[in-house]
Amino acid sequence: MFGRLGPVELILILIIALVIFGPSKLPQIGRSLGQAIQEFKKGTRAVDEELNNVMKDTKPDGDTKQV
């Protein structure tokens, strides 16, 4: 019920944001949001790589490799 936004909901959100922030602030807000999403993806990618490295270093019997 709450997981999906249709085109009508997106337009309504855009209109509300336009009224609240004004047309001059929307590009700055969009840019900041894009950068935040990019940093979040970088962080999750780093965590995923670290988990994969740990899984590669773990022996099948559960013992960890001595470094």
Buried (B, 14 or more C-beta within 10 A) or exposed (E): EEEEEEEEEEEEEEEEBEEEEEEEEBEEEEEEEEEEEEEEEEEEEEEEEEEEEEEEEEEEEEEEEEE
